[in-house]
């Protein structure tokens, strides 16, 4: 059985997680496998754990998104879409709806 130990704290870490060293805080961060440590370019003190960093043009800041941003022109805002989702116009409801491929 493989056991990971945090070199700074000496505590045991679950083998389903991984240790990532953060250079800014000089500390290790425990992340689930497949996740990334993301530092916001506009606010270097802010850390996020996620898959992707997307720039939100209306808010003027970066957000952590799962897949991509879709713009709803009727509401004038961006919507975070998950993998396999699309933003489509529904003529019966006269609005944009999120449609999944499933």
C-alpha positions as CSV (number, residue, x, y, z in Angstrom):
1,X,0.0,0.0,0.0
2,X,1.4,3.4,-1.0
3,X,1.1,6.1,1.5
4,X,1.8,9.8,0.9
5,X,3.0,12.1,3.6
6,X,2.8,15.9,3.5
7,X,6.4,17.0,4.0
8,X,5.5,20.2,5.8
9,X,2.9,19.0,8.2
10,X,3.9,15.3,8.5
11,X,0.3,14.2,8.1
12,X,-0.8,11.2,6.0
13,X,-2.6,11.9,2.8
14,X,-5.2,9.6,1.1
15,X,-3.7,7.8,-1.9
16,X,-6.7,8.9,-4.1
17,X,-5.5,12.5,-3.7
18,X,-2.3,14.2,-4.9
19,X,0.0,16.8,-3.3
20,X,0.6,20.0,-5.3
21,X,3.1,22.6,-4.2
22,X,1.9,26.2,-4.3
23,X,4.9,28.5,-4.9
24,X,3.1,31.6,-3.7
25,X,2.0,30.4,-0.3
26,X,5.0,28.0,0.0
27,X,2.7,25.2,1.1
28,X,1.3,21.9,-0.2
29,X,-2.3,21.6,-1.3
30,X,-4.1,18.2,-1.4
31,X,-6.2,17.8,-4.5
32,X,-8.4,15.0,-5.9
33,X,-6.9,13.3,-8.9
34,X,-7.8,15.0,-12.1
35,X,-8.2,18.4,-10.5
36,X,-5.9,21.3,-11.1
37,X,-4.7,24.1,-8.8
38,X,-5.6,27.4,-10.6
39,X,-4.5,30.9,-9.6
40,X,-6.6,33.8,-10.7
41,X,-4.5,36.0,-12.9
42,X,-6.3,39.2,-11.8
43,X,-6.1,38.3,-8.1
44,X,-2.9,36.3,-7.4
45,X,-4.0,35.7,-3.8
46,X,-7.0,33.7,-4.9
47,X,-6.7,29.9,-5.5
48,X,-9.3,27.8,-7.2
49,X,-9.5,24.1,-7.7
50,X,-11.1,23.1,-10.9
51,X,-10.7,21.9,-14.5
52,X,-10.5,25.1,-16.4
53,X,-10.2,28.9,-15.9
54,X,-12.5,31.0,-18.1
55,X,-12.5,34.8,-18.6
56,X,-16.0,36.3,-18.0
57,X,-16.0,39.5,-20.1
58,X,-19.0,41.1,-18.4
59,X,-17.7,40.7,-14.9
60,X,-14.1,41.4,-16.0
61,X,-12.7,38.5,-14.0
62,X,-11.7,34.9,-14.3
63,X,-14.1,32.1,-13.2
64,X,-13.6,28.4,-12.8
65,X,-15.7,26.6,-15.3
66,X,-16.3,23.0,-16.1
67,X,-16.5,23.3,-19.8
68,X,-17.2,26.6,-21.5
69,X,-19.2,29.8,-21.3
70,X,-22.3,30.4,-23.4
71,X,-23.7,33.9,-23.9
72,X,-27.5,34.5,-23.6
73,X,-28.2,37.7,-25.6
74,X,-31.8,38.0,-24.3
75,X,-30.7,38.2,-20.6
76,X,-27.3,39.8,-21.4
77,X,-25.3,37.4,-19.3
78,X,-22.9,34.4,-19.7
79,X,-23.9,31.0,-18.5
80,X,-21.4,28.2,-17.5
81,X,-22.1,25.1,-19.5
82,X,-21.1,21.6,-18.5
83,X,-19.5,19.1,-20.9
84,X,-22.1,18.1,-23.6
85,X,-24.4,21.0,-23.0
86,X,-25.3,23.7,-25.6
87,X,-27.3,26.9,-25.4
88,X,-30.2,26.8,-27.9
89,X,-33.0,29.2,-28.7
90,X,-36.5,27.8,-28.0
91,X,-39.0,29.6,-30.2
92,X,-42.0,28.4,-28.2
93,X,-40.7,29.8,-24.9
94,X,-39.0,32.7,-26.6
95,X,-35.8,32.2,-24.6
96,X,-32.5,30.4,-24.6
97,X,-32.4,27.0,-22.9
98,X,-29.6,24.6,-22.0
99,X,-29.8,21.4,-24.1
100,X,-27.9,18.3,-23.2
101,X,-26.8,15.7,-25.8
102,X,-28.1,12.9,-23.6
